[in-house]
């Protein structure tokens, strides 16, 4: 199992026009084939008058299950070029749909490959990327007098604050990279003079910003 893998965060939509044909590229992180298929159907419904909705995706974090479709374009001119862009960017659990509204001018096989791969490449370049890494999530409870210092420490250390609950005390649920957990906890205890209660929760892949 990989210790980390690169993927997308959120949805990104980009547009370009080539020889009067409109190309709309939409990308999103997907966890498995079921999510990928749902995303493809959702995108096709968004553009009901489109001529083609070509797509490619890699459905898991190991780089397995690559799938693609030319959706009526000449074989090998759309889906595979999109998939190659996903692969060349080192992405997993990622799906790209390139929607085309035909403008009346044929592009030829080479032109279609350039159009679809170019639309996908521009989209991925604009999309937000994240690195999924094994993280350790724990709850850190502090008094109100320590809350500002704790918040500052979390921000400066690059940790992700999953939630913050304010009641009698302040309870932060924080995700840190598993490999950095020991150093993180030691530094936090020093910063707060040991005045923090720590409850270990779980470990899982978390999308850290890059």
Secondary structure, DSSP 8 states (H G I E B T S, - for coil): --SEEEEEESEEEEEEEETTEEEEEEEEE-SSHHHHHHHHHHHHHHTTT-SEEEEEEE-STTS--EEEE-TTS-TTSSHHHHHHHHHHTTB-SEEEEEEEE--S---HHHHHHHHHHHHHHHHHHHSEEEEEEEEEEEEEEE-HHHHHHHHHHHHHHT-EEEEEEESSSEEEEEEEEGGGHHHHHHHHHHHTTT--EEEEEEEEEEEEE-
